[in-house]
């Protein structure tokens, strides 16, 4: 491993140690073979999903941002979803959908990174995180948005793919944490996410990759860190896609339904972004996933992989 690669990996390691501060077992196991145990005691009710299971600990071309880990409908009791496997989008329909999107541009989990606005199961057992949850500390980080901000800086992507509106709003807010921070401290208010009106003014459009919006620029502190790490490389492009949940797109749906149409729209938007932003040539056929790295984990081989394969067969039968 060369010096640059070691430095890139160390950036992720510093984030990991901040995220899992107070979890002695996690600090000794960057692959999170077991759920977090606060203080070394009983497993956490809602373990943090941020480790080598999220993807490559190096610079990547694409960073994927979701809303929060799910549990495949288990409400915190199931063994699938990111909550049950500590692998983002692992074992539910949304995970199979994400894998189909990855494959559509020749990507696999070992060559990218997945993070979320909130990196643990929401207290209600699933769904979108609340503002209070996003404002709560995560390990040594003051909020989840601070963790998201550091993740963007460490991955140094050329393209950030926001999966859903919560992911988009959180990503824009994370890179602007220092903008107006003095005013926030004076008022004592919490961090807030940009609303629909601000997104409209910023010109962000679903399905269209574009340079980082000038109406929502990253703050000076983030840009200084970005330049110190990645030199003259511009901030990433941003692509907003519909969240790949079963409520939005499903391989069980007929091809003449909106569930199928939304998957096709997301896939085509991603393929355009990969060509225009990354210079990648679209693939005619999605490749099968490898059997190393994340795909060699026991949770993947025994629980996630077989379920995703069955769901993937349904997508392929429908020409996706």
C-alpha positions in Angstrom: 0.0 0.0 0.0 1.5 3.3 -1.0 1.7 6.4 1.1 -1.3 8.1 -0.4 -3.5 5.0 0.0 -2.4 4.8 3.7 -3.3 8.4 4.3 -6.7 7.9 2.7 -7.4 4.8 4.9 -6.2 6.7 8.0 -8.9 9.4 7.4 -11.6 6.7 7.5 -10.0 5.2 10.6 -10.1 8.5 12.4 -13.8 8.9 11.6 -14.4 5.3 12.7 -12.8 5.8 16.1 -14.8 9.0 16.7 -18.0 7.3 15.7 -17.4 4.3 17.9 -15.8 6.0 20.9 -17.2 4.3 23.9 -17.4 0.9 22.1 -14.2 -0.9 23.0 -15.0 -4.0 21.0 -15.8 -2.0 17.9 -12.5 -0.1 18.1 -10.7 -3.4 17.8 -12.8 -4.6 14.9 -13.1 -2.3 11.9 -15.4 -4.8 10.1 -17.9 -4.9 13.0 -18.1 -8.6 13.3 -20.5 -8.1 16.2 -23.0 -5.3 17.0 -21.7 -2.3 19.0 -21.6 -2.8 22.8 -21.6 0.5 24.6 -19.0 0.3 27.4 -18.3 -3.3 26.4 -21.6 -4.4 27.9 -24.8 -5.6 26.2 -25.3 -5.1 22.5 -26.7 -1.6 21.6 -30.4 -1.6 20.8 -29.7 0.5 17.7 -26.1 -0.1 16.7 -24.2 2.4 14.6 -23.8 1.4 10.9 -20.4 2.9 9.9 -17.4 0.7 9.3 -15.6 -1.2 6.6 -19.0 -2.7 5.8 -20.1 0.6 4.3 -17.5 0.4 1.5 -13.9 1.1 0.5 -11.7 3.0 3.0 -10.1 5.1 0.2 -11.1 7.8 -2.2 -14.0 6.7 -4.4 -15.7 8.1 -7.4 -19.2 7.8 -6.0 -20.7 8.4 -2.5 -24.2 7.2 -1.8 -26.3 8.9 0.9 -29.4 7.3 2.3 -31.8 8.4 5.0 -31.2 5.8 7.8 -30.7 2.1 8.3 -33.7 -0.1 8.0 -34.7 -3.6 9.4 -36.7 -5.1 6.6 -39.9 -4.4 8.5 -38.5 -5.9 11.7 -38.9 -2.7 13.8 -35.5 -3.4 15.4 -36.2 -7.2 16.1 -35.2 -8.6 12.6 -31.9 -9.9 11.4 -32.0 -8.2 8.0 -31.6 -4.6 6.7 -28.6 -2.5 7.8 -29.8 -2.7 11.4 -29.6 -6.4 11.5 -26.5 -6.9 9.4 -24.5 -3.7 9.9 -24.3 -3.6 6.1 -26.1 -0.6 4.5 -29.0 -1.6 2.3 -28.4 -5.2 3.4 -31.1 -7.9 2.9 -34.3 -5.9 2.1 -35.9 -4.9 -1.2 -34.3 -1.5 -1.1 -30.9 -3.2 -0.8 -31.6 -5.3 -3.9 -32.7 -2.2 -5.7 -29.5 -0.4 -4.8 -27.4 -3.4 -6.0 -29.3 -3.3 -9.3 -28.5 0.4 -9.6 -24.8 -0.3 -8.8 -24.6 -3.0 -11.4 -26.2 -0.7 -14.0 -23.0 1.3 -14.0 -20.6 -1.5 -13.4 -20.1 -0.7 -9.7 -20.0 -3.0 -6.6 -19.9 -2.3 -2.9 -16.2 -2.8 -2.6 -15.5 0.2 -4.9 -17.8 2.8 -3.4 -19.1 4.0 0.0 -22.6 4.2 1.5 -23.5 6.4 4.3 -26.8 7.8 5.7 -28.2 11.0 7.2 -28.6 9.0 10.4 -26.4 5.9 10.7 -28.6 3.9 13.1 -32.2 2.7 13.1 -34.6 5.5 13.9 -36.1 5.1 17.3 -39.6 4.3 15.8 -38.1 1.2 14.3 -37.6 2.4 10.7 -38.5 5.1 8.2 -37.0 8.5 8.1 -35.0 10.1 11.0 -36.5 13.0 13.0 -34.8 16.3 13.3 -34.0 15.5 16.9 -32.2 12.3 15.9 -30.1 14.1 13.3 -29.2 16.7 16.0 -28.2 14.1 18.5 -24.5 13.2 19.2 -22.9 10.2 17.5 -19.9 9.0 19.4 -17.6 12.1 19.6 -19.5 13.9 16.8 -21.9 16.6 17.9 -24.5 15.6 15.3 -25.0 13.1 12.5 -24.6 15.9 10.0 -21.0 16.4 11.3 -20.3 12.7 10.6 -21.8 13.0 7.1 -19.7 16.1 6.4 -16.5 14.2 7.4 -17.5 11.3 5.3 -17.9 13.4 2.2 -14.5 14.9 2.8 -12.8 11.5 3.4 -14.3 9.8 0.3 -13.5 12.8 -2.0 -16.1 11.7 -4.6 -16.7 13.1 -8.0 -20.4 12.3 -7.6 -22.7 12.2 -4.6 -25.9 10.3 -5.1 -28.6 11.3 -2.7 -31.2 8.6 -2.3 -34.3 10.4 -1.4 -35.2 13.9 -0.2 -34.0 13.4 3.4 -30.6 12.4 2.1 -30.4 15.4 -0.3 -31.4 17.9 2.4 -29.0 16.4 5.0 -26.1 16.4 2.5 -26.6 20.0 1.5 -26.9 21.0 5.2 -23.8 19.0 6.2 -21.5 20.9 3.9 -22.8 24.2 5.3 -22.5 23.6 9.0 -20.2 26.6 9.5 -22.4 29.0 7.4 -24.1 31.2 9.9 -22.8 29.1 12.8 -22.2 32.2 14.9 -25.8 33.3 14.5 -27.0 29.8 15.5 -24.9 29.8 18.6 -26.3 33.2 19.5 -29.9 32.1 19.1 -29.2 28.6 20.6 -31.1 27.0 17.8 -30.5 23.5 16.4 -29.2 22.6 13.0 -31.9 22.6 10.3 -32.2 21.1 6.9 -33.1 23.1 3.8 -36.7 23.0 2.9 -38.5 22.6 -0.4 -38.4 26.3 -1.2 -34.6 26.4 -0.8 -34.2 23.3 -2.9 -36.3 25.0 -5.6 -34.2 28.2 -5.5 -31.0 26.1 -5.6 -32.3 24.6 -8.9 -31.8 21.0 -7.7 -33.8 18.7 -9.9 -34.5 15.0 -9.3 -32.7 12.8 -11.8 -30.3 15.4 -13.1 -26.7 15.4 -12.1 -25.2 18.9 -11.7 -22.3 20.7 -10.1 -22.7 21.5 -6.4 -25.5 24.2 -6.4 -24.1 27.8 -6.1 -27.2 28.8 -4.1 -26.2 26.2 -1.4 -22.4 26.4 -1.5 -20.2 24.5 0.9 -18.9 26.7 3.7 -15.3 28.0 3.7 -14.1 25.5 6.3 -15.3 22.5 4.3 -13.8 23.9 1.1 -10.5 24.5 2.9 -10.4 20.9 4.1 -11.4 19.7 0.6 -8.5 21.6 -1.0 -6.0 20.5 1.6 -7.0 16.9 1.0 -7.8 16.8 -2.7 -6.0 19.8 -4.2 -7.7 21.5 -7.2 -10.4 18.9 -7.6 -13.8 20.6 -7.6 -16.5 19.7 -5.1 -18.6 16.8 -6.2 -21.5 16.8 -8.6 -24.8 16.0 -7.0 -27.5 13.6 -8.2 -30.8 13.3 -6.5 -32.7 10.0 -7.0 -35.9 8.7 -5.7 -35.3 6.6 -2.6 -35.1 2.9 -3.6 -37.5 1.6 -0.9 -40.1 -1.0 -1.6 -42.7 1.8 -1.3 -41.2 3.4 -4.4 -39.9 0.6 -6.6 -40.3 -3.1 -6.4 -39.1 -6.1 -8.5 -42.5 -7.8 -7.7 -44.4 -5.1 -9.6 -45.6 -5.4 -13.2 -43.7 -3.5 -15.8 -46.7 -1.2 -16.4 -46.8 0.1 -12.8 -45.2 3.2 -11.3 -43.1 0.9 -9.1 -41.3 -0.4 -12.2 -41.2 3.0 -13.9 -39.5 4.7 -10.9 -36.7 2.1 -11.0 -36.2 2.6 -14.7 -36.1 6.4 -14.2 -33.5 6.1 -11.4 -31.4 3.7 -13.4 -31.4 5.8 -16.5 -30.6 9.0 -14.5 -27.7 7.2 -12.8 -26.4 5.9 -16.1 -26.5 9.4 -17.6 -24.7 10.8 -14.6 -22.0 8.1 -14.8 -21.4 8.9 -18.5 -21.5 12.7 -18.1 -19.7 13.2 -14.8 -17.5 10.2 -14.5 -16.9 9.4 -18.2 -18.0 5.8 -17.8 -19.4 3.8 -20.7 -22.8 2.3 -19.8 -22.9 -1.5 -19.7 -25.2 -3.6 -21.8 -25.5 -6.3 -19.1 -25.2 -5.9 -15.3 -22.2 -8.0 -14.0 -22.6 -10.4 -11.1 -21.2 -9.2 -7.8 -17.8 -10.5 -6.7 -17.2 -12.9 -3.8 -14.5 -10.9 -1.9 -14.6 -8.0 0.5 -18.1 -7.2 1.8 -19.5 -10.1 -0.3 -17.4 -12.5 1.7 -18.9 -11.5 5.1 -20.9 -14.3 6.7 -24.0 -12.0 6.9 -23.8 -11.5 3.2 -23.2 -15.1 2.2 -25.8 -16.5 4.5 -28.6 -13.9 4.7 -28.2 -11.0 2.3 -26.7 -12.5 -0.9 -29.3 -15.3 -1.4 -32.2 -12.8 -0.8 -30.7 -10.2 -3.1 -30.1 -12.8 -5.8 -33.7 -13.9 -5.8 -34.9 -10.3 -6.1 -32.3 -9.5 -8.7 -33.6 -12.4 -10.8 -37.0 -10.7 -10.8 -35.4 -7.4 -12.0 -33.5 -9.2 -14.8 -36.7 -11.0 -15.9 -38.2 -7.5 -16.4 -35.2 -6.3 -18.4 -33.6 -4.2 -15.6 
